[in-house]
Amino acid sequence: MTTDGKITPLSLEFSERWYNILKVVEERKMASTKGGGKGTRYACKIGSKIHYLFFDENRWWVELKL
């Protein structure tokens, strides 16, 4: 988090493994299409794929693609 309050995710831990976020492709206020929560959605490039991270009321979660 920057001094002006901007949040930029840099990495995430999932299933006891850490992943580096190569780039935040998009940031927008919206609800999860699968989880129902609302907040800020970050489209993040991890490896060669785009994954969606959400920040909602001081907690983070990942929308899985099944």
Secondary structure, 3 states (H helix, E strand, C coil): CCCCCCCCCCEEEECCEEEECCEEEEEEEEECCCCCCEEEEEEEEECCEEEEEEEECCEEEEECCC
